[in-house]
Amino acid sequence: MKTNRVWIEIVLLGTGIACALALLFATVGAAAGVAVGEVSVAQQAPATTNQTYEGMVTCSRCGAKHSAVLGQTATNCVRACVHGGANFMLVDADVTYLLDGDLNVLKKLAGERVRVVGALQGKTIKISSLASEMPTATPSW
């Protein structure tokens, strides 16, 4: 009986030590992760100055190629995709950028060619201003 008790005590002691070490490693790992996160945030490149970009407002799901099978216009397709979880994008030839700005304005200009003024951070443009490139009608006098 005493032999069984010794083994039970050894197993319980080992389990307690393993739990304490796991808690210690988790705490140290979380503290190190927070410290690394603070360093990487501090080292991120600041936003560049505003630049002008031109292209078509589309969605991250379809890009420049909207499905003709659905029978929707590009505008309706972009709005449906964004409603379904996609992000707004600017596409010009083979270059694409994610757009970060007022969603209501982007929805109004979905599927249209636009001129975007904003700061580029990575592959995302933080929009300062957004205007349609639709030519304005000149009066014929």
C-alpha positions, 0 to 999 in steps of 0.5 A, spaced: 500 500 500 505 504 501 508 503 494 502 505 491 502 511 495 509 513 493 507 513 486 501 517 486 505 522 490 510 522 484 505 523 479 501 528 482 508 532 484 510 531 476 503 534 474 504 540 478 510 542 476 508 541 469 502 545 470 507 551 473 512 550 468 506 551 462 503 557 466 510 560 466 512 559 459 505 562 457 506 568 461 513 569 458 511 568 451 505 573 452 509 578 455 514 577 449 509 577 444 506 584 446 513 587 446 515 584 439 508 587 437 510 594 440 516 594 437 513 592 430 508 598 430 513 603 432 518 601 426 512 601 421 513 606 415 509 612 416 504 614 411 507 617 405 504 623 402 498 624 398 498 621 391 493 621 385 491 614 383 486 613 377 482 606 376 476 602 377 473 601 383 471 594 384 471 588 389 477 584 392 473 578 390 472 579 382 477 584 381 477 587 374 473 581 371 466 581 374 462 575 372 457 576 366 454 569 367 450 573 373 447 578 368 449 584 373 452 590 371 459 591 374 456 596 379 451 591 382 456 586 382 461 590 386 456 592 391 453 585 392 460 582 393 462 588 398 455 586 402 458 579 402 464 581 405 469 583 400 473 589 400 473 595 395 479 595 391 482 600 385 484 596 379 488 600 374 491 595 368 495 590 372 496 594 379 491 593 385 490 597 391 485 596 397 481 602 399 480 605 406 475 610 406 468 612 406 464 606 405 458 610 402 462 614 397 465 608 395 458 604 394 456 610 390 462 610 385 462 602 385 464 600 378 466 606 375 473 609 373 475 614 379 481 619 381 483 617 388 487 622 392 490 618 398 496 616 402 499 609 400 501 604 406 503 597 403 497 595 398 492 600 401 490 607 399 487 611 405 483 616 401 483 623 402 478 625 396 475 621 391 472 623 385 469 620 378 472 621 372 466 621 368 466 627 363 462 632 364 458 635 359 460 641 356 454 646 353 453 646 346 452 654 344 
